[in-house]
Amino acid sequence: MQADQKNDVNYLLLKIETGDETAFGELFDRYRPNIYTTALRITKDEWVAEEILQDTFVKIWVGRAGLSTIENFDAWIYTIARNITYNALKRTQREKEHFNEIARDSIKMFYPAADYNIQEKEFQKILDQAVERLPSKQQATYRLIKQQNLKREQVASELNVSPETVKWNLDQAMRSIRAYCMAELKGLPLIFILHFYSKYF
């Protein structure tokens, strides 16, 4: 069966080299689920995952002339998707840092440094309160991942639960923390709220 599938993929690659869009669509349908699901799991953003998927197949179509020479297409396409995913993560981090830099500069234009420091300490206090209010499992999960920078599998081993349970607990914890912090931050200027939100979440 595996040999038949490999031959089937090779046949599609040969057709795609000639510009066959139907064969390209079949290839897309074959690999879309794994690439999209993996990108979504890593980025946690549906739009970014969809962009990664599209960029992966654009790269394949643009470079279709040499597809039939690829010995292990599965490894090749997943390597491309992985590299595009990591580049997307780096870009997102750069954009976040750029936003924080702009926010800090804007805050300094209108508020003295002392005010900013006071507000940041106040936000940290509110964040700590939000974490303390979490159920024990969610609180432990949050602290291990967000404060100790452990991986999901490490936390699963530490807490003796499945990685899926770790993910669920973290999602629930973040949802509760955001709701609590946003409610407590209502009195702050909007620019402070946006800055702290992007910095900590």
C-alpha positions as CSV (number, residue, x, y, z in Angstrom):
1,M,0.0,0.0,0.0
2,Q,2.8,2.4,0.9
3,A,4.5,1.7,-2.4
4,D,1.3,2.4,-4.3
5,Q,1.0,5.7,-2.4
6,K,4.6,6.6,-3.2
7,N,4.1,5.9,-6.9
8,D,0.8,7.9,-6.8
9,V,2.7,10.9,-5.4
10,N,5.5,10.5,-7.9
11,Y,2.8,10.4,-10.7
12,L,1.3,13.6,-9.3
13,L,4.7,15.3,-9.2
14,L,5.4,14.4,-12.8
15,K,2.0,15.9,-13.8
16,I,2.6,19.0,-11.8
17,E,6.0,19.5,-13.5
18,T,4.0,20.0,-16.8
19,G,1.8,22.6,-15.2
20,D,-1.2,20.3,-14.4
21,E,-3.3,22.2,-11.9
22,T,-5.6,19.3,-11.3
23,A,-2.7,17.2,-10.1
24,F,-1.5,20.1,-8.0
25,G,-5.0,20.3,-6.4
26,E,-4.8,16.6,-5.5
27,L,-1.4,17.1,-4.0
28,F,-2.7,20.0,-2.0
29,D,-5.6,17.9,-0.7
30,R,-3.3,15.1,0.3
31,Y,-0.9,17.2,2.4
32,R,-3.1,20.0,3.6
33,P,-4.4,18.4,6.8
34,N,-1.0,17.6,8.3
35,I,0.6,20.8,7.3
36,Y,-2.2,23.0,8.5
37,T,-2.8,21.1,11.8
38,T,0.9,21.2,12.6
39,A,1.2,24.9,11.8
40,L,-1.9,25.7,13.9
41,R,-0.5,23.7,16.8
42,I,2.8,25.6,16.8
43,T,1.5,29.1,16.0
44,K,-1.9,28.8,17.7
45,D,-3.3,31.2,15.1
46,E,-5.7,30.1,12.3
47,W,-4.8,32.9,10.0
48,V,-1.0,32.3,10.4
49,A,-1.5,28.6,9.9
50,E,-3.5,29.2,6.7
51,E,-0.8,31.6,5.5
52,I,1.9,28.9,6.2
53,L,-0.1,26.4,4.2
54,Q,-0.5,28.7,1.2
55,D,3.2,29.8,1.3
56,T,4.3,26.1,1.3
57,F,2.3,25.3,-1.8
58,V,3.2,28.5,-3.6
59,K,6.8,27.5,-3.1
60,I,6.1,24.0,-4.5
61,W,4.2,25.4,-7.6
62,V,6.9,28.0,-8.3
63,G,9.7,25.3,-8.1
64,R,7.7,22.6,-9.8
65,A,10.2,22.1,-12.6
66,G,12.4,20.0,-10.4
67,L,9.8,18.1,-8.4
68,S,10.4,14.7,-10.0
69,T,14.0,14.7,-8.9
70,I,13.1,14.8,-5.2
71,E,13.8,11.4,-3.6
72,N,11.8,11.8,-0.4
73,F,9.0,14.2,-1.1
74,D,7.3,13.7,2.3
75,A,10.5,14.8,4.1
76,W,11.0,17.6,1.6
77,I,7.6,19.2,1.8
78,Y,7.5,19.0,5.6
79,T,10.9,20.6,5.9
80,I,9.6,23.5,3.7
81,A,6.5,23.8,5.9
82,R,8.6,23.7,9.1
83,N,11.0,26.4,7.9
84,I,8.1,28.6,6.8
85,T,6.5,28.1,10.2
86,Y,9.6,29.0,12.1
87,N,10.1,32.1,9.9
88,A,6.5,33.1,10.7
89,L,7.1,32.7,14.4
90,K,10.2,34.9,14.1
91,R,8.3,37.5,12.2
92,T,5.5,37.5,14.7
93,Q,8.0,38.0,17.6
94,R,9.7,40.9,15.7
95,E,6.3,42.5,15.1
96,K,5.4,42.1,18.8
97,E,8.7,43.6,19.9
98,H,8.3,46.5,17.4
99,F,4.8,47.2,18.8
100,N,6.1,47.2,22.3
101,E,8.9,49.6,21.4
102,I,6.4,52.0,19.7
103,A,4.1,51.7,22.7
104,R,6.9,52.5,25.2
105,D,8.0,55.5,23.1
106,S,4.4,56.7,22.9
107,I,3.9,56.3,26.6
108,K,7.0,58.2,27.4
109,M,5.8,61.1,25.3
110,F,2.7,61.6,27.4
111,Y,3.6,60.1,30.8
112,P,6.6,60.5,33.1
113,A,8.8,57.4,33.5
114,A,7.7,57.2,37.1
115,D,4.1,56.8,36.1
116,Y,5.0,54.0,33.7
117,N,7.0,52.2,36.3
118,I,4.1,52.5,38.8
119,Q,1.6,51.3,36.3
120,E,3.8,48.3,35.3
121,K,4.1,47.3,39.0
122,E,0.4,47.6,39.3
123,F,-0.2,45.4,36.3
124,Q,2.3,42.8,37.7
125,K,0.3,42.8,40.9
126,I,-2.9,42.3,39.1
127,L,-1.4,39.5,37.0
128,D,-0.2,37.8,40.2
129,Q,-3.6,38.1,41.7
130,A,-5.2,36.5,38.5
131,V,-2.8,33.6,38.7
132,E,-3.5,33.1,42.4
133,R,-7.2,32.8,41.7
134,L,-6.7,29.9,39.3
135,P,-7.6,26.3,40.2
136,S,-4.6,24.4,41.4
137,K,-3.9,22.4,38.2
138,Q,-4.3,25.5,35.9
139,Q,-2.1,27.5,38.2
140,A,0.6,24.9,38.3
141,T,0.4,24.5,34.5
142,Y,0.7,28.3,34.0
143,R,3.6,28.7,36.3
144,L,5.6,25.8,34.8
145,I,5.1,26.9,31.2
146,K,5.0,30.7,31.4
147,Q,7.3,31.3,34.4
148,Q,9.7,28.4,34.2
149,N,9.5,28.0,30.4
150,L,9.0,24.2,30.4
151,K,7.7,22.4,27.3
152,R,4.3,20.9,27.2
153,E,5.7,17.3,27.4
154,Q,7.8,18.3,30.4
155,V,4.8,19.7,32.2
156,A,2.8,16.6,31.4
157,S,5.5,14.5,33.0
158,E,5.8,16.8,36.0
159,L,2.0,16.9,36.7
160,N,1.4,13.3,35.6
161,V,-1.2,14.2,33.0
162,S,-1.4,14.0,29.2
163,P,0.0,16.8,26.9
164,E,-3.6,17.4,25.8
165,T,-4.6,18.0,29.4
166,V,-1.7,20.4,29.8
167,K,-2.9,22.3,26.7
168,W,-6.5,22.5,28.0
169,N,-5.4,23.7,31.4
170,L,-3.1,26.4,29.9
171,D,-5.9,27.6,27.6
172,Q,-8.3,27.8,30.4
173,A,-5.8,29.6,32.7
174,M,-4.9,32.2,30.0
175,R,-8.6,32.8,29.3
176,S,-9.2,33.4,33.0
177,I,-6.1,35.6,33.5
178,R,-7.0,37.8,30.5
179,A,-10.5,38.3,31.7
180,Y,-9.4,39.2,35.2
181,C,-6.6,41.5,34.1
182,M,-8.8,43.4,31.5
183,A,-11.5,43.9,34.1
184,E,-9.0,45.3,36.6
185,L,-7.2,47.5,34.0
186,K,-10.3,49.4,33.0
187,G,-9.1,52.6,34.7
188,L,-5.8,52.8,32.9
189,P,-5.2,54.7,29.6
190,L,-5.8,52.5,26.6
191,I,-2.2,52.7,25.5
192,F,-1.1,51.2,28.8
193,I,-3.6,48.4,28.5
194,L,-2.5,47.5,24.9
195,H,1.2,47.6,25.9
196,F,0.8,45.4,28.9
197,Y,-1.5,43.0,27.0
198,S,1.0,42.5,24.2
199,K,3.9,42.3,26.6
200,Y,2.5,39.6,28.8
201,F,0.1,37.7,26.6
